[in-house]
Amino acid sequence: MQQQYSNDEIDLVELARALWRQKAVILGVAATITVIAVLYALLATPYYQTRSMLRPVPSSGLDQLNETGIYKMTPEEALSRVAGALSSYENRLDFYRTRQDLFEGIESQDRSLEQAFAKFNDEAFAMLYPDAKKAEPHAYVGLSLTYPKGVDGASIVNSFVSYALEKERKNIALDLQSLIANRLASLDMQIAAGRASYQASTEAKIATLEEKAELTRAELRDELAALRAELKTRRLNRIQELEEAIAIADSLGIRTPTTPSAMTDSRTAGQVIRTEVFNQEMPLYFMGTDALKAEQQALQQRTSDDFVEPRIAEIQKDLVLLEHNREVELLKKREGDLYLEKLAEWRQEAARLKGITLDTERLQLVRIDQPALQPLSPIKPKKLMIVALGVVLGLMLGVFAALVRVMVKAQSRTER
């Protein structure tokens, strides 16, 4: 057991001597791996990285848009909208199709244009946002591009940012025009509704006025007929009363007007002045037959009693005035929309909306805090690190190869 344990132990000194004897193998493998690493570092396509940083504009940059009164946008909303445009694959693909001169270095013969760009988009573009965990005080949006040598990455980023901004300006202008068209259509509907409401209310008012006038005329005609009937009845009653008084006066022999005292003292001579005070109305027959017959004849020859009652003249005047309702006539003569209550306000709003113009060249959605620049050095391959890794890996593989050779030789001696 002691002999077997001794055979399984590794003599480090002997191992070191064996590896030293295999130093040529170790150095050869290490040199080979190092040369391969150096060649890779020198021949590998260098990749560069550039980026552009965008920040919110001051509120004054969006005054032109916000002053329209129908489209409101804060600087943060504008930045978010631009970020959406920059991250949109559709916008990137459209930009690639329109500016293929900037992407000459990424074409592939075994892929279509869309496939080549899809691969490039996945590997090259990256959006930069503030780290929510760090709670950075200022909002920003960035676009990073990693590209191989031979591609003008700075021009791609700057051109694409300009393309996205211009497209968003046009989209905002289209949105604004759509809102203006919708508001104008809404105003047209309000004017049409106001016109219909006004016409209906005017017709209802005319009908009410005409009905009221007709009712007043009917009441006046009824009152006039009643008054005439009353006057006729009163006239007939007066004639009948006069006939009775004439009969009484004939029987008493009274032909001229007299009084009771005059009849009793008809023989009194001389000049006498009488003053009679009655607390009752004197009977009609004291007027005498001559006066009574004259009044009776006049009443019988009368053709109209209208002059007796002043109210009849007033009724006839009112009937004449009601023949022409001037308010109704003026309402019927109204034309156009001038009498609509809110017409001036609606037309003013429509004129304001039609006068809105958006100068997209002056519209600032974001502030380009850092445009993309040509980098001075590539981000990969990192030559020093690759060479260092090559040296380390070469030494490791060389030692491993030397160990294998030592073990093989030791096994051969054991078998002998």
C-alpha positions in Angstrom: 0.0 0.0 0.0 2.8 2.4 0.8 4.4 1.5 -2.6 1.2 2.2 -4.5 0.6 5.5 -2.8 4.1 6.6 -3.7 3.6 5.8 -7.3 0.4 8.0 -7.5 2.2 11.2 -6.2 3.2 13.9 -8.6 6.8 15.1 -8.4 6.5 18.8 -9.1 10.1 19.3 -9.5 10.4 16.5 -12.0 7.2 17.8 -13.8 8.8 21.3 -14.0 12.0 19.8 -15.4 9.9 17.8 -17.9 8.0 20.9 -19.0 11.3 22.8 -19.3 12.6 20.1 -21.6 9.4 20.7 -23.7 9.9 24.4 -23.8 10.3 24.4 -27.5 6.8 22.9 -27.9 5.3 25.4 -25.4 6.9 28.3 -27.1 6.0 27.0 -30.5 2.3 26.6 -29.7 2.3 30.0 -27.8 4.0 31.7 -30.8 1.5 30.1 -33.2 -1.6 31.2 -31.2 -0.1 34.6 -30.7 0.6 35.0 -34.4 -3.0 34.0 -35.2 -4.3 36.6 -32.6 -2.1 39.3 -34.1 -3.2 38.5 -37.6 -6.9 38.6 -36.5 -6.3 41.9 -34.7 -4.7 43.3 -37.8 -7.0 41.8 -40.4 -10.4 41.9 -38.6 -12.8 44.6 -39.9 -12.8 47.4 -37.4 -16.2 48.6 -36.0 -16.8 52.2 -35.0 -19.6 53.7 -32.9 -21.2 57.1 -33.0 -24.3 58.6 -31.5 -26.5 61.7 -31.5 -28.2 63.0 -28.3 -31.5 64.9 -28.4 -33.0 67.0 -25.5 -36.3 68.9 -25.1 -36.5 72.3 -26.6 -37.6 75.4 -24.5 -41.4 76.0 -24.4 -40.9 78.9 -26.8 -39.9 76.5 -29.5 -43.4 75.1 -29.6 -45.3 78.5 -29.3 -46.2 78.5 -33.0 -48.0 75.2 -32.6 -49.6 75.8 -29.2 -50.9 79.2 -30.2 -53.2 77.6 -32.7 -55.5 76.7 -29.8 -56.4 73.3 -31.2 -53.1 71.5 -30.9 -51.2 71.4 -27.7 -47.8 69.8 -27.2 -45.2 70.0 -24.4 -41.4 69.7 -25.0 -41.5 66.3 -23.2 -44.3 65.1 -25.5 -42.4 66.4 -28.6 -39.2 64.5 -27.4 -41.2 61.3 -26.9 -42.7 61.7 -30.3 -39.3 62.1 -32.0 -38.0 59.1 -30.0 -40.9 57.0 -31.4 -40.0 58.1 -34.9 -36.3 57.3 -34.4 -37.1 53.8 -33.0 -39.6 53.0 -35.8 -38.4 50.2 -38.0 -40.7 51.5 -40.8 -39.0 55.0 -40.7 -35.6 53.3 -40.7 -36.4 51.2 -43.7 -37.9 54.1 -45.6 -34.7 56.1 -44.9 -32.6 53.1 -46.1 -34.6 52.9 -49.3 -34.3 56.6 -50.0 -30.6 57.0 -49.0 -29.0 53.7 -50.2 -25.9 55.7 -51.1 -25.1 55.8 -47.3 -25.4 52.1 -46.9 -23.1 50.8 -49.7 -21.0 48.8 -47.3 -23.8 46.6 -45.9 -25.2 45.0 -49.0 -25.0 41.2 -49.3 -25.3 39.2 -52.4 -27.1 36.3 -50.8 -29.7 38.6 -49.1 -32.3 41.0 -50.4 -32.1 44.7 -49.6 -34.7 44.4 -46.8 -33.0 41.3 -45.3 -29.6 43.0 -45.3 -31.0 46.1 -43.7 -33.0 44.0 -41.1 -29.7 42.4 -40.0 -27.9 45.7 -40.0 -30.8 47.3 -38.0 -30.7 44.6 -35.3 -27.0 44.8 -34.9 -26.1 48.4 -35.5 -28.9 50.7 -34.2 -29.6 51.2 -30.5 -31.8 53.7 -28.7 -30.4 55.5 -25.6 -32.7 56.6 -22.8 -32.1 57.9 -19.3 -31.6 55.2 -16.7 -34.7 55.1 -14.5 -32.7 53.7 -11.6 -30.3 56.6 -11.6 -33.1 59.2 -11.7 -31.2 61.5 -14.1 -32.5 65.1 -13.8 -32.6 65.9 -17.5 -34.6 64.0 -20.1 -32.8 63.0 -23.3 -33.1 60.5 -26.2 -30.1 59.2 -28.1 -29.5 57.2 -31.2 -26.3 55.0 -31.3 -24.9 53.3 -34.4 -22.2 50.6 -34.5 -20.9 50.2 -38.1 -18.0 48.6 -39.9 -15.2 50.5 -41.6 -16.2 51.8 -44.9 -19.6 53.1 -43.8 -20.1 56.7 -43.0 -21.9 56.2 -39.7 -22.0 59.8 -38.7 -23.7 60.8 -41.9 -26.2 58.0 -41.5 -27.1 59.0 -37.9 -27.3 62.8 -38.6 -29.2 62.3 -41.8 -31.7 59.9 -40.2 -32.3 62.2 -37.3 -33.0 65.0 -39.8 -35.2 62.7 -41.8 -37.2 61.7 -38.6 -37.6 65.3 -37.5 -38.8 66.4 -40.9 -41.2 63.5 -41.1 -42.6 64.3 -37.7 -43.0 67.9 -38.6 -45.0 66.9 -41.7 -47.1 64.5 -39.6 -47.8 67.2 -37.1 -48.8 69.6 -40.0 -51.1 66.9 -41.3 -52.6 66.3 -37.9 -53.2 70.0 -37.5 -54.8 70.3 -40.9 -57.0 67.3 -40.0 -58.0 69.0 -36.7 -58.8 72.2 -38.6 -60.9 70.4 -41.1 -62.8 68.6 -38.4 -63.4 71.9 -36.5 -64.6 73.6 -39.7 -66.9 70.7 -40.4 -68.2 71.0 -36.8 -68.8 74.7 -37.2 -70.6 74.1 -40.5 -72.8 71.6 -38.7 -73.4 74.1 -35.9 -74.3 76.8 -38.4 -76.7 74.4 -40.2 -78.2 73.4 -36.8 -78.5 77.0 -35.8 -80.1 77.9 -39.1 -82.7 75.1 -38.8 -83.4 76.0 -35.2 -83.8 79.7 -36.1 -86.1 78.9 -39.0 -88.2 76.6 -36.7 -88.3 79.2 -34.0 -89.2 82.0 -36.5 -92.0 79.9 -38.0 -93.3 79.1 -34.5 -93.2 82.8 -33.6 -95.0 83.8 -36.8 -97.7 81.1 -36.1 -98.0 82.3 -32.5 -98.4 85.9 -33.6 -100.9 85.1 -36.3 -102.9 82.9 -33.9 -102.8 85.6 -31.3 -103.9 88.3 -33.8 -106.7 86.0 -35.1 -107.9 85.4 -31.6 -107.9 89.1 -30.8 -109.8 89.9 -34.0 -112.4 87.2 -33.1 -112.8 88.6 -29.6 -113.1 92.1 -31.0 -115.7 91.1 -33.5 -117.7 89.3 -30.8 -117.5 92.3 -28.6 -118.5 94.6 -31.5 -121.5 92.3 -32.3 -122.5 92.3 -28.7 -122.3 96.0 -28.4 -124.4 96.6 -31.5 -126.9 94.1 -30.3 -127.1 95.9 -27.0 -127.4 99.3 -28.6 -130.2 98.0 -30.9 -132.0 96.5 -27.9 -131.6 99.8 -26.0 -132.9 101.8 -29.0 -136.0 99.5 -29.4 -136.6 99.7 -25.7 -136.4 103.5 -26.0 -138.9 103.6 -28.8 -141.3 101.5 -26.8 -140.8 103.7 -23.8 -141.4 106.8 -26.0 -144.7 105.2 -27.3 -146.0 104.8 -23.8 -144.9 108.4 -22.9 -146.7 109.7 -26.0 -149.9 107.9 -25.1 -149.8 109.3 -21.6 -149.0 112.9 -22.9 -151.9 112.7 -25.4 -154.2 111.6 -22.6 -153.1 114.6 -20.5 -153.0 117.0 -23.3 -149.3 117.8 -22.9 -147.8 118.9 -26.3 -144.9 120.9 -25.1 -142.5 120.2 -22.2 -143.9 121.1 -18.8 -143.6 120.4 -15.1 -146.1 119.2 -12.5 -146.3 122.6 -10.8 -146.9 124.3 -14.0 -149.8 122.1 -14.8 -151.4 122.8 -11.3 -150.9 126.5 -11.4 -151.7 127.3 -15.0 -153.9 130.2 -14.1 -151.3 132.2 -12.2 -150.7 135.6 -13.8 -147.7 137.8 -13.8 -144.1 137.1 -14.0 -143.3 134.2 -11.7 -140.0 132.6 -11.3 -140.3 128.9 -10.1 -137.6 126.8 -8.8 -138.4 123.2 -8.5 -136.3 120.6 -6.8 -136.9 116.9 -7.4 -135.2 114.1 -5.9 -136.6 111.7 -8.5 -136.4 111.6 -12.3 -139.2 113.5 -14.0 -141.6 111.2 -15.9 -141.0 111.2 -19.6 -144.5 112.2 -20.7 -143.8 115.8 -19.3 -141.7 116.3 -22.4 -144.8 116.6 -24.4 -146.0 114.8 -27.5 -144.2 117.0 -29.9 -140.8 116.3 -28.4 -141.5 112.6 -27.8 -142.8 112.0 -31.3 -139.8 113.8 -32.7 -137.4 111.6 -30.7 -139.4 108.5 -31.6 -139.2 109.3 -35.3 -135.5 109.9 -35.1 -134.9 106.6 -33.4 -137.0 104.7 -35.9 -135.1 106.3 -38.8 -131.7 105.5 -37.3 -129.7 103.0 -39.4 -126.7 102.5 -37.0 -126.2 102.9 -33.4 -122.4 102.8 -33.6 -121.9 106.5 -32.9 -123.7 106.1 -29.5 -121.0 103.9 -28.0 -117.3 105.2 -28.1 -116.1 101.7 -27.5 -117.2 100.7 -31.0 -114.8 103.2 -32.6 -112.0 101.8 -30.5 -112.8 98.2 -31.6 -112.9 99.2 -35.3 -109.5 100.9 -34.9 -108.1 97.8 -33.3 -109.5 95.7 -36.1 -107.9 97.9 -38.7 -104.6 97.6 -37.0 -104.9 93.8 -36.8 -105.4 93.5 -40.6 -101.7 94.0 -41.1 -99.3 92.4 -38.5 -96.1 94.3 -39.2 -94.0 92.0 -37.0 -95.1 89.0 -39.0 -94.4 90.7 -42.3 -90.9 91.6 -41.1 -90.2 88.1 -39.9 -91.3 86.7 -43.3 -89.0 89.1 -45.1 -85.9 88.0 -43.2 -83.3 86.3 -45.5 -79.9 84.8 -44.9 -78.2 83.9 -41.6 -77.7 87.4 -40.2 -80.2 86.9 -37.4 -78.6 83.8 -36.0 -77.6 84.4 -32.4 -74.0 83.0 -32.6 -73.4 83.5 -36.3 -70.7 86.2 -35.8 -68.9 84.0 -33.2 -69.0 80.9 -35.5 -67.8 82.9 -38.5 -65.0 84.5 -36.5 -63.9 81.0 -35.4 -64.1 79.7 -38.9 -62.0 82.6 -40.2 -59.4 82.1 -37.5 -59.1 78.4 -38.3 -58.8 79.1 -42.0 -56.0 81.6 -41.3 -53.9 79.1 -39.3 -50.7 78.3 -41.1 -47.9 76.2 -39.7 -44.3 76.9 -40.8 -42.7 73.5 -40.3 -39.3 75.0 -40.9 -39.6 77.1 -37.8 -41.1 74.3 -35.7 -38.5 73.0 -33.2 -39.5 69.6 -31.8 -36.2 68.8 -30.1 -32.8 70.3 -29.5 -29.8 68.4 -31.0 -27.5 68.4 -28.0 -24.8 66.3 -29.6 -24.7 65.5 -33.3 -23.0 62.3 -34.5 -19.2 62.7 -35.1 -16.7 60.5 -36.8 -15.0 58.5 -34.0 -11.2 58.6 -33.8 -10.7 55.0 -33.0 -12.8 51.8 -33.4 -14.5 50.1 -30.5 -13.6 46.7 -31.8 -11.5 44.7 -32.3 -9.5 45.7 -29.3 -6.0 44.7 -30.6 -4.0 44.8 -27.3 -6.6 42.7 -25.5 -6.8 40.2 -28.4 -2.9 39.9 -28.5 -2.7 39.5 -24.8 -5.5 36.9 -24.8 -3.6 35.2 -27.7 -0.4 35.1 -25.7 -2.1 33.7 -22.6 -4.1 31.2 -24.6 -1.0 30.2 -26.5 1.0 29.5 -23.3 -1.9 27.5 -21.9 -2.2 25.4 -25.0 1.6 25.0 -25.2 1.7 23.8 -21.5 -1.2 21.5 -22.2 0.6 20.1 -25.3 3.8 19.6 -23.3 2.0 17.8 -20.5 0.4 15.5 -23.1 3.9 14.7 -24.5 5.3 14.1 -21.1 2.5 11.8 -20.1 2.7 9.9 -23.4 6.5 9.4 -22.9 6.0 8.3 -19.3 3.4 5.8 -20.3 5.7 4.4 -23.0 8.5 3.8 -20.5 6.1 2.2 -18.0 4.9 -0.3 -20.7 8.5 -1.3 -21.5 
